Amino acid sequence: IAYQTSDKEIIHNFNKALGWFKKANPEAYMVLLD
């Protein structure tokens, strides 16, 4: 259970950082997805 919680936290933090990156630098985000 502890591992699952930390995994979810890591994924949540990663998605939050990705969202911030997308707002801050949309061009680089598009290149990243290509």
C-alpha positions in Angstrom: 0.0 0.0 0.0 2.8 2.4 0.8 4.5 1.7 -2.5 1.2 2.3 -4.4 0.7 5.6 -2.6 4.2 6.8 -3.4 3.8 5.7 -7.0 0.5 7.7 -7.3 2.3 10.7 -5.7 5.2 10.4 -8.2 2.8 10.2 -11.2 0.7 13.1 -9.8 3.8 15.3 -9.3 5.1 14.3 -12.8 1.7 15.3 -14.4 1.7 18.6 -12.5 5.3 19.3 -13.7 4.3 18.4 -17.2 1.3 20.7 -17.1 3.5 23.6 -15.9 6.1 22.8 -18.6 3.3 22.8 -21.2 2.2 26.3 -20.1 5.7 27.7 -19.8 7.0 26.3 -23.1 4.3 25.0 -25.4 6.7 24.8 -28.4 9.2 22.6 -26.6 6.3 20.5 -25.3 5.1 19.8 -28.8 8.7 18.9 -29.9 8.9 16.5 -26.9 5.7 14.7 -28.0 6.9 14.2 -31.6 
